[in-house]
Amino acid sequence: MSVEPLPTMDRSTLRERVLQALRTAITAGNYRPDDHLGEVELAERLGVSRGTVREALRHLQQEGLVRAGTRGMLRVNSLSAEEIRGIFRVRAALEGLAVTQVIARPDRAKAVSALRAAADELAAAGEDFAARVEADLGFHVRLCELSGNTMLVESWRHLEGRIRVTIMSRDREEAPVMMTPGRHVAIIEAIEAGDVPRAITVVDEHMAAAADHFVGAPTR
């Protein structure tokens, strides 16, 4: 009886799995800002080569989740108040463009329904912190996707690692204040009304308040 050989794991697939594992560990708060990420320890824990871990960490540097510290040691990134404010200013610009393009859609009503569904997911998350974070970010990603502008979505995704670091490094009792369904309803209502100036203003206020909150919130 012949036995079919097991498929070998493609190197790129292994690299992606290691990358995802490390990204998830950081954004879930298992590694805190300024924690050292040692290649040897991570390779042993993940059961892969140091080279594979090195490639993944290099990619996480590009995403902004990891930074090179003293003597080249890699650490989980920590963001200054200025950097946090910069992130939310860029988000305001991107999502301001998103609401403008969503309002211009001929099927704006369908987009509004999709955003209401995303807001409902946020409400359904309840007190589950991790679920609330995912639903909150999911709402904003959905807003960008509904613009139909792939470059806009790509630009937003480029900030996502830093956004998650900002959220996860703050006290879990403080972060949910910015993730209530009510804070998102005003964006939906402005889009539904087709009021571009109002929609942009609401987004600007939303992001400014978030920046103020996360700059001032206690760290974990």
Phi and psi in degrees as a GROMACS rama.xvg file:
@    title "Ramachandran Plot"
@    xaxis  label "Phi"
@    yaxis  label "Psi"
@TYPE xy
-81.9145  144.299  SER-2
-109.022  127.651  VAL-3
-67.602  129.923  GLU-4
-66.5879  144.86  PRO-5
-70.2929  142.777  LEU-6
-67.7632  138.141  PRO-7
-76.6802  146.139  THR-8
-78.5582  123.024  MET-9
-62.6881  138.73  ASP-10
-58.3534  -39.6746  ARG-11
-65.8012  -35.3985  SER-12
-65.8559  -43.56  THR-13
-62.0869  -43.8286  LEU-14
-59.5701  -43.1996  ARG-15
-64.9608  -37.8495  GLU-16
-67.5457  -40.6441  ARG-17
-66.3033  -42.42  VAL-18
-59.2406  -45.8847  LEU-19
-65.3297  -39.1992  GLN-20
-62.7701  -44.2829  ALA-21
-69.4614  -41.4102  LEU-22
-60.1861  -45.1218  ARG-23
-64.0155  -42.18  THR-24
-61.166  -38.6956  ALA-25
-73.1701  -48.6993  ILE-26
-72.1227  -20.282  THR-27
-83.9166  -5.86931  ALA-28
89.1352  8.1126  GLY-29
-67.5166  -29.1989  ASN-30
-115.594  131.975  TYR-31
-94.752  160.656  ARG-32
-52.2347  134.98  PRO-33
79.8886  -3.18292  ASP-34
-63.4655  139.676  ASP-35
-78.4549  136.641  HIS-36
-112.561  96.2752  LEU-37
-85.9899  130.252  GLY-38
-57.8692  -46.014  GLU-39
-62.2632  -50  VAL-40
-61.8549  -44.282  GLU-41
-66.83  -39.7875  LEU-42
-62.56  -40.7459  ALA-43
-66.9748  -42.831  GLU-44
-67.0252  -35.1623  ARG-45
-91.5916  -11.7666  LEU-46
69.4066  36.6047  GLY-47
-131.478  175.823  VAL-48
-76.1814  158.732  SER-49
-63.2519  -33.9354  ARG-50
-61.7762  -40.249  GLY-51
-65.5123  -41.8785  THR-52
-64.2105  -41.0466  VAL-53
-60.3223  -42.7155  ARG-54
-62.6183  -42.7049  GLU-55
-64.5847  -43.013  ALA-56
-65.2299  -36.6453  LEU-57
-61.7217  -40.7158  ARG-58
-65.8391  -39.8625  HIS-59
-67.5003  -27.8552  LEU-60
-63.341  -42.7842  GLN-61
-64.2619  -32.057  GLN-62
-78.3774  -15.1665  GLU-63
91.966  5.80434  GLY-64
-83.1383  -25.1447  LEU-65
-127.791  146.563  VAL-66
-136.541  157.614  ARG-67
-86.4727  124.976  ALA-68
-97.7508  -152.31  GLY-69
-64.6926  143.808  THR-70
56.4586  24.3904  ARG-71
78.104  4.16675  GLY-72
-67.8479  135.029  MET-73
-86.7999  134.885  LEU-74
-133.928  157.023  ARG-75
-63.5797  133.42  VAL-76
-65.1051  145.384  ASN-77
-123.091  141.666  SER-78
-110.064  136.728  LEU-79
-78.2705  167.159  SER-80
-59.5618  -39.6223  ALA-81
-63.6485  -40.9858  GLU-82
-66.2895  -40.4255  GLU-83
-62.6067  -45.2121  ILE-84
-62.8664  -38.4122  ARG-85
-62.5789  -40.4654  GLY-86
-59.4392  -46.4799  ILE-87
-74.1514  -25.8026  PHE-88
-67.9946  -41.9975  ARG-89
-66.8669  -40.2778  VAL-90
-59.9184  -41.4112  ARG-91
-60.6274  -40.9123  ALA-92
-66.0098  -45.3665  ALA-93
-65.7889  -46.8371  LEU-94
-76.3632  -23.6463  GLU-95
-65.7246  -40.6  GLY-96
-65.7177  -38.53  LEU-97
-60.8768  -48.0676  ALA-98
-64.7467  -35.0768  VAL-99
-61.069  -44.737  THR-100
-74.6607  -32.091  GLN-101
-66.136  -42.3309  VAL-102
-62.6797  -32.3639  ILE-103
-76.3047  -8.86797  ALA-104
-67.9582  139.761  ARG-105
-67.4967  -24.2417  PRO-106
-107.523  46.9922  ASP-107
-56.7347  -35.2462  ARG-108
-60.1649  -37.4968  ALA-109
-66.7719  -38.9149  LYS-110
-65.3996  -39.7869  ALA-111
-61.835  -41.7453  VAL-112
-61.9008  -40.7708  SER-113
-64.7934  -38.7459  ALA-114
-70.5653  -36.0593  LEU-115
-64.2305  -38.8994  ARG-116
-63.6991  -39.521  ALA-117
-65.71  -38.4845  ALA-118
-67.2372  -35.36  ALA-119
-63.6108  -36.5258  ASP-120
-64.4346  -35.3225  GLU-121
-66.1846  -41.2637  LEU-122
-64.9383  -38.9218  ALA-123
-68.9153  -21.0706  ALA-124
-66.12  -24.8089  ALA-125
58.081  -131.147  GLY-126
-93.3144  4.3896  GLU-127
-73.3178  105.669  ASP-128
-58.8981  -50.1194  PHE-129
-61.3653  -42.5004  ALA-130
-65.8889  -35.888  ALA-131
-68.523  -39.6998  ARG-132
-60.5558  -47.3889  VAL-133
-62.947  -41.4811  GLU-134
-68.3572  -38.314  ALA-135
-64.6124  -50.5348  ASP-136
-64.5793  -34.823  LEU-137
-61.3039  -37.3019  GLY-138
-61.0246  -46.9351  PHE-139
-71.635  -35.8923  HIS-140
-63.6528  -43.1058  VAL-141
-61.1399  -41.1047  ARG-142
-57.3993  -45.9882  LEU-143
-66.1023  -41.4472  CYS-144
-62.7495  -38.3026  GLU-145
-68.185  -14.9441  LEU-146
-68.3722  -23.1304  SER-147
78.4906  6.37253  GLY-148
-101.833  102.127  ASN-149
-66.637  -31.8143  THR-150
-67.3795  -34.4463  MET-151
-64.9152  -46.5309  LEU-152
-61.2654  -43.6375  VAL-153
-62.0241  -40.8079  GLU-154
-64.796  -40.749  SER-155
-64.6559  -44.0196  TRP-156
-60.5167  -31.3477  ARG-157
-65.1853  -25.9859  HIS-158
-88.2113  -12.7511  LEU-159
-58.2675  -41.3638  GLU-160
-58.8229  -45.3321  GLY-161
-68.3134  -35.4878  ARG-162
-61.4084  -44.8809  ILE-163
-65.8052  -40.1616  ARG-164
-60.4802  -42.6391  VAL-165
-59.1458  -46.0803  THR-166
-69.3154  -48.6589  ILE-167
-72.2708  -19.8927  MET-168
-85.6087  -5.21062  SER-169
-97.4499  159.358  ARG-170
-57.7117  132.018  ASP-171
-64.7511  -20.6787  ARG-172
-76.8156  -20.555  GLU-173
-95.159  -39.7254  GLU-174
-57.9188  -42.8866  ALA-175
-59.8211  -16.9442  PRO-176
-55.6354  -33.8905  VAL-177
-89.7911  2.99261  MET-178
-119.799  30.8629  MET-179
-87.2829  148.2  THR-180
-56.4357  -36.7214  PRO-181
-59.8512  -32.3651  GLY-182
-69.8044  -17.3735  ARG-183
-100.407  -18.5921  HIS-184
-61.9005  -38.5999  VAL-185
-61.0871  -35.1214  ALA-186
-65.1451  -45.617  ILE-187
-62.7435  -44.1227  ILE-188
-64.513  -38.8363  GLU-189
-66.1082  -38.8983  ALA-190
-66.0865  -44.3866  ILE-191
-60.3143  -36.9387  GLU-192
-77.4801  -11.225  ALA-193
72.1289  23.6039  GLY-194
-95.937  93.6582  ASP-195
-62.0248  -51.1982  VAL-196
-56.9831  -41.7079  PRO-197
-66.2479  -42.3675  ARG-198
-61.5952  -43.8565  ALA-199
-64.6884  -41.435  ILE-200
-61.792  -44.0143  THR-201
-62.2127  -43.0121  VAL-202
-63.2366  -44.8734  VAL-203
-59.0697  -44.3567  ASP-204
-66.2313  -40.8161  GLU-205
-59.5691  -46.6064  HIS-206
-72.8667  -37.0502  MET-207
-64.6017  -42.3011  ALA-208
-65.2865  -39.1985  ALA-209
-64.3325  -42.3358  ALA-210
-61.3868  -46.7569  ALA-211
-59.1264  -41.9207  ASP-212
-64.7433  -50.2357  HIS-213
-73.9305  -26.604  PHE-214
-68.9649  -38.4979  VAL-215
-91.06  -15.3602  GLY-216
-69.915  145.139  ALA-217
-62.795  143.752  PRO-218
-83.8106  160.611  THR-219
